[in-house]
Amino acid sequence: MRIWVKFYATLREYQPQNNVFEVTEGARVETVLQSLGLPREAAKVVFVNNRHGSLEQILQEGDKLAVFPAVGGG
């Protein structure tokens, strides 16, 4: 099944081509991140379909996954 993936800020280097990624049915967010080479600790905020998600969340066909790193500033 296909999902849409977008990495932000310092995570852009892990972005799949055309923002589309093929996953097996029942794949979890964590599985997708591992498949793309992203270290688990690098993903600090995860959204699935514009709602706060978790690494354990199971993805569905057409889901939109957005991943953000820790943000610093002051």
GIGIHU-V533946 format. One record per residue. N is the residue number from 0. RES is the residue in three letters. NEAR is the number of other C-alpha atoms within 10 Angstrom. D_FIRST is the distance of its C-alpha to the first C-alpha in Angstrom with 2 decimals. Layout:
n->{N;N}
res->{RES;RES}
near->{NEAR;NEAR}
d_first->{D_FIRST;D_FIRST}
//
This chain:
n->{0;1;2;3;4;5;6;7;8;9;10;11;12;13;14;15;16;17;18;19;20;21;22;23;24;25;26;27;28;29;30;31;32;33;34;35;36;37;38;39;40;41;42;43;44;45;46;47;48;49;50;51;52;53;54;55;56;57;58;59;60;61;62;63;64;65;66;67;68;69;70;71;72;73}
res->{MET;ARG;ILE;TRP;VAL;LYS;PHE;TYR;ALA;THR;LEU;ARG;GLU;TYR;GLN;PRO;GLN;ASN;ASN;VAL;PHE;GLU;VAL;THR;GLU;GLY;ALA;ARG;VAL;GLU;THR;VAL;LEU;GLN;SER;LEU;GLY;LEU;PRO;ARG;GLU;ALA;ALA;LYS;VAL;VAL;PHE;VAL;ASN;ASN;ARG;HIS;GLY;SER;LEU;GLU;GLN;ILE;LEU;GLN;GLU;GLY;ASP;LYS;LEU;ALA;VAL;PHE;PRO;ALA;VAL;GLY;GLY;GLY}
near->{14;16;17;18;22;18;19;13;11;12;15;13;12;16;18;15;8;9;13;15;17;12;17;13;12;13;15;17;21;17;20;20;18;11;13;13;12;17;11;12;8;14;18;13;15;20;17;20;14;11;11;11;17;15;17;11;15;16;23;17;14;14;16;19;22;20;22;18;17;11;9;5;3;2}
d_first->{0.00;3.78;6.79;10.40;12.80;16.59;19.26;22.82;26.33;26.86;23.20;22.41;22.84;19.51;17.66;14.83;15.80;15.30;13.79;10.18;8.34;5.56;5.45;6.03;6.33;9.47;9.47;12.44;13.56;16.06;13.76;12.04;15.63;16.94;14.51;15.75;19.28;20.22;22.97;22.44;25.72;24.84;22.45;25.00;23.32;19.70;18.54;15.43;15.69;19.28;20.39;21.54;19.03;19.49;18.26;17.76;15.58;12.40;9.47;7.74;5.37;7.68;9.73;12.36;13.59;17.16;19.23;23.01;25.66;28.99;31.18;34.87;37.70;40.90}
//
